[in-house]
Structures are given as C-alpha cells and as structure tokens.
Amino acid sequence: MVKPSQPMMARLRLTTKQVNGGYYKGNRTGSMGYFEKNGSYVIDWKKVRTYVVPENLNEFKLTPFVTKLMAPTKGKYTQDIERSNKPFTVERALGATDYLSLWASDNGQEVLTEELRNQKAKEKVARVALKAQKAADWAARKAAAKETARQRAESKENEVKKEEIAQV
C-alpha cells in the first residue's frame, strides 16, 4: 500500500484506522448528551436543537414543498410495454442515443462544424480516388499503346522475314 510522506500526513485528516482505540471521528452532527460510567447515554436537553416556527406561517404565500394537488410529471425517458394485453408506460434510463441527441442539441455549432469537416474529408478522398483512377487509366492506355506498337513492330518483322524467305 502506498503511504503519503510525513509532510503530507500533517495535512491529511485522521481516519479511525490510523489511530488506536478511543478515536471517534463522527459526522459533524455534534453531541446531544454524554455517556455515563455504566455506558448509558444521557441526553442533555440544552444541547438538543429546537426549531422555532415563525408566526403567521399559515398565511405565508411561499412554501418549501410542491403542492399535493399537482399531477405527477412523467419522466422524459419512457418506454411503452404491453403485458397481458394491457399497455404500460415504464420509465427507463437515459440511453446512448438520448445522450447523443442531447449533446447534439446543446452543441449544435460543434456538430455542424464536424459534419462540414467530414464532408470536406469525403470530398478530398473522392478527388484523390478520381486522380488515382485517371492515373491508372492513363497508365493502362500507355501500356496498351506500347503493346500495340510492339505487336505492329513484330508483325513488320514477320512480314520482312516472309519477304526474305520468299526472295530466297
């Protein structure tokens, strides 16, 4: 296990594993009393928090909670399922396509620039492929012309040989 250096340990908080018995870290709630010698806990009512309700709270317009008269709102991500010939609407988790559509709606300009970049790249690939095709066609025509010239030269040689044979 990697342990931090001594200067770093001075800055880190203690944990219950680093200290012998008797260390109680707590969770920042404060004590409400004390333990007696026999182990029982005695609540000190002076330490207990009490909340005072303000006057005219019933007449106050703002409330911290949503009214119970409001109909429950449906989640955005739902799925229709049919069981025993009865349709049910079930909430589902956020899917990958949902995330991508949300991202695209939030980052519209970035999506447009990326699509434009992809389109330019495809056009460049098409231009390069067209050049390569033209070069291949030119090389094939040149090879065909060489082959035709070779065949003509060969046929002339054959004619010359036939004439020589005919003269002898």
SEVEX-367286 format. One record per residue (C-alpha): residue number from 1; residue in one letter; x, y negated, z. Coordinates in Angstrom, 1 decimal, padded with zeros to 4 digits. Example, Ala and Ser with C-alpha at 12.3 -4.5 7.8 and 13.67 -1.06 7.14 Angstrom:
<rs>
<1,A,<012.3,004.5,007.8>>
<2,S,<013.7,001.1,007.1>>
</rs>
This chain:
<rs>
<1,M,<000.0,000.0,000.0>>
<2,V,<001.3,-003.5,-000.9>>
<3,K,<001.6,-005.8,002.1>>
<4,P,<001.9,-009.6,001.9>>
<5,S,<005.1,-011.3,003.1>>
<6,Q,<005.3,-012.8,006.6>>
<7,P,<004.7,-016.4,005.4>>
<8,M,<001.7,-015.2,003.5>>
<9,M,<000.4,-013.3,006.6>>
<10,A,<000.4,-016.5,008.5>>
<11,R,<-002.2,-017.9,006.1>>
<12,L,<-004.4,-014.8,005.7>>
<13,R,<-007.2,-014.1,008.1>>
<14,L,<-007.0,-011.3,010.5>>
<15,T,<-009.0,-008.1,010.0>>
<16,T,<-010.1,-005.5,012.5>>
<17,K,<-007.6,-003.1,011.0>>
<18,Q,<-004.6,-005.4,011.8>>
<19,V,<-005.4,-005.9,015.5>>
<20,N,<-005.6,-003.4,018.3>>
<21,G,<-008.9,-002.8,020.1>>
<22,G,<-010.9,-005.7,021.5>>
<23,Y,<-010.8,-007.9,018.4>>
<24,Y,<-014.3,-008.7,017.2>>
<25,K,<-014.4,-010.7,014.0>>
<26,G,<-018.1,-011.5,013.9>>
<27,N,<-020.0,-013.0,011.1>>
<28,R,<-020.2,-016.7,012.2>>
<29,T,<-023.6,-016.5,013.9>>
<30,G,<-022.4,-017.5,017.3>>
<31,S,<-023.2,-015.7,020.6>>
<32,M,<-026.6,-015.8,022.1>>
<33,G,<-025.5,-014.4,025.5>>
<34,Y,<-022.9,-012.3,027.2>>
<35,F,<-022.1,-008.8,028.2>>
<36,E,<-022.3,-007.8,031.9>>
<37,K,<-019.8,-005.4,033.6>>
<38,N,<-022.2,-002.5,033.3>>
<39,G,<-022.3,-003.0,029.5>>
<40,S,<-025.8,-004.6,029.1>>
<41,Y,<-026.3,-007.7,027.1>>
<42,V,<-027.9,-010.7,028.8>>
<43,I,<-029.5,-013.4,026.5>>
<44,D,<-028.7,-016.9,027.6>>
<45,W,<-031.8,-018.9,026.6>>
<46,K,<-029.8,-022.1,026.5>>
<47,K,<-027.8,-020.7,023.5>>
<48,V,<-030.8,-019.4,021.6>>
<49,R,<-031.7,-021.6,018.6>>
<50,T,<-035.1,-023.1,018.6>>
<51,Y,<-036.6,-024.9,015.6>>
<52,V,<-039.0,-027.8,016.2>>
<53,V,<-041.8,-028.1,013.8>>
<54,P,<-042.4,-031.7,012.7>>
<55,E,<-045.7,-033.5,013.4>>
<56,N,<-048.3,-033.6,010.6>>
<57,L,<-046.7,-030.7,008.8>>
<58,N,<-050.2,-029.6,007.6>>
<59,E,<-050.7,-032.9,005.8>>
<60,F,<-047.3,-032.9,004.1>>
<61,K,<-047.6,-032.5,000.3>>
<62,L,<-044.3,-030.7,-000.5>>
<63,T,<-044.0,-027.1,000.6>>
<64,P,<-040.9,-024.9,000.5>>
<65,F,<-042.7,-021.9,-000.9>>
<66,V,<-044.7,-021.1,-004.1>>
<67,T,<-048.4,-021.0,-003.6>>
<68,K,<-050.2,-017.7,-003.4>>
<69,L,<-052.8,-018.9,-005.9>>
<70,M,<-050.2,-018.8,-008.8>>
<71,A,<-050.4,-015.8,-011.0>>
<72,P,<-047.2,-013.7,-011.1>>
<73,T,<-045.0,-014.6,-014.0>>
<74,K,<-043.9,-011.9,-016.4>>
<75,G,<-040.2,-011.3,-016.9>>
<76,K,<-038.7,-012.2,-020.3>>
<77,Y,<-037.4,-008.7,-020.9>>
<78,T,<-040.3,-006.3,-021.0>>
<79,Q,<-041.0,-003.0,-022.7>>
<80,D,<-044.3,-001.5,-023.7>>
<81,I,<-044.7,002.2,-022.7>>
<82,E,<-047.7,004.5,-023.2>>
<83,R,<-048.3,007.3,-020.7>>
<84,S,<-051.4,009.4,-020.7>>
<85,N,<-052.9,007.3,-023.5>>
<86,K,<-052.6,004.2,-021.2>>
<87,P,<-050.3,001.3,-022.2>>
<88,F,<-048.0,-000.1,-019.5>>
<89,T,<-045.7,-003.1,-019.6>>
<90,V,<-042.5,-002.4,-017.8>>
<91,E,<-039.7,-004.8,-017.1>>
<92,R,<-036.3,-003.8,-018.5>>
<93,A,<-032.7,-005.0,-018.1>>
<94,L,<-031.0,-007.6,-020.2>>
<95,G,<-029.7,-005.7,-023.3>>
<96,A,<-026.8,-006.3,-025.5>>
<97,T,<-028.9,-007.7,-028.3>>
<98,D,<-030.7,-010.0,-025.8>>
<99,Y,<-027.3,-011.3,-024.6>>
<100,L,<-026.1,-011.9,-028.2>>
<101,S,<-029.2,-013.8,-029.2>>
<102,L,<-029.0,-015.9,-026.0>>
<103,W,<-025.3,-016.6,-026.7>>
<104,A,<-026.1,-017.5,-030.3>>
<105,S,<-028.9,-019.9,-029.3>>
<106,D,<-026.5,-021.6,-026.8>>
<107,N,<-023.5,-021.7,-029.1>>
<108,G,<-025.2,-022.4,-032.4>>
<109,Q,<-022.4,-024.6,-033.8>>
<110,E,<-019.8,-021.9,-033.0>>
<111,V,<-021.9,-019.3,-034.7>>
<112,L,<-022.3,-021.4,-037.8>>
<113,T,<-018.5,-022.1,-038.0>>
<114,E,<-017.8,-018.4,-037.5>>
<115,E,<-020.3,-017.4,-040.3>>
<116,L,<-018.7,-020.0,-042.6>>
<117,R,<-015.2,-018.7,-041.8>>
<118,N,<-016.4,-015.1,-042.5>>
<119,Q,<-018.0,-016.3,-045.8>>
<120,K,<-014.8,-018.0,-046.9>>
<121,A,<-012.7,-014.9,-046.0>>
<122,K,<-015.1,-012.8,-048.1>>
<123,E,<-014.7,-015.2,-051.0>>
<124,K,<-011.0,-015.1,-050.7>>
<125,V,<-011.0,-011.3,-050.6>>
<126,A,<-013.2,-011.3,-053.7>>
<127,R,<-010.8,-013.8,-055.5>>
<128,V,<-007.8,-011.6,-054.6>>
<129,A,<-009.6,-008.5,-055.8>>
<130,L,<-010.5,-010.2,-059.1>>
<131,K,<-006.9,-011.3,-059.6>>
<132,A,<-005.8,-007.8,-058.9>>
<133,Q,<-008.3,-006.4,-061.3>>
<134,K,<-007.2,-008.8,-064.0>>
<135,A,<-003.6,-007.9,-063.4>>
<136,A,<-004.5,-004.2,-063.6>>
<137,D,<-006.5,-004.8,-066.9>>
<138,W,<-003.5,-006.8,-068.4>>
<139,A,<-001.1,-004.0,-067.4>>
<140,A,<-003.4,-001.4,-068.9>>
<141,R,<-003.7,-003.4,-072.1>>
<142,K,<000.0,-003.9,-072.3>>
<143,A,<000.6,-000.1,-071.7>>
<144,A,<-002.0,000.7,-074.4>>
<145,A,<-000.3,-001.7,-076.8>>
<146,K,<003.1,-000.1,-076.1>>
<147,E,<001.6,003.3,-076.6>>
<148,T,<000.0,002.2,-079.9>>
<149,A,<003.4,000.7,-081.0>>
<150,R,<005.2,003.9,-080.1>>
<151,Q,<002.6,006.0,-082.0>>
<152,R,<003.0,003.7,-085.0>>
<153,A,<006.8,004.0,-084.9>>
<154,E,<006.5,007.7,-084.5>>
<155,S,<004.1,008.0,-087.5>>
<156,K,<006.5,005.9,-089.6>>
<157,E,<009.4,008.1,-088.6>>
<158,N,<007.3,011.2,-089.6>>
<159,E,<006.5,009.6,-093.0>>
<160,V,<010.1,008.7,-093.6>>
<161,K,<011.1,012.3,-092.7>>
<162,K,<008.4,013.7,-095.1>>
<163,E,<009.7,011.4,-097.9>>
<164,E,<013.2,012.6,-097.3>>
<165,I,<012.1,016.2,-097.3>>
<166,A,<010.1,015.6,-100.5>>
<167,Q,<013.2,014.0,-102.2>>
<168,V,<015.5,016.9,-101.3>>
</rs>
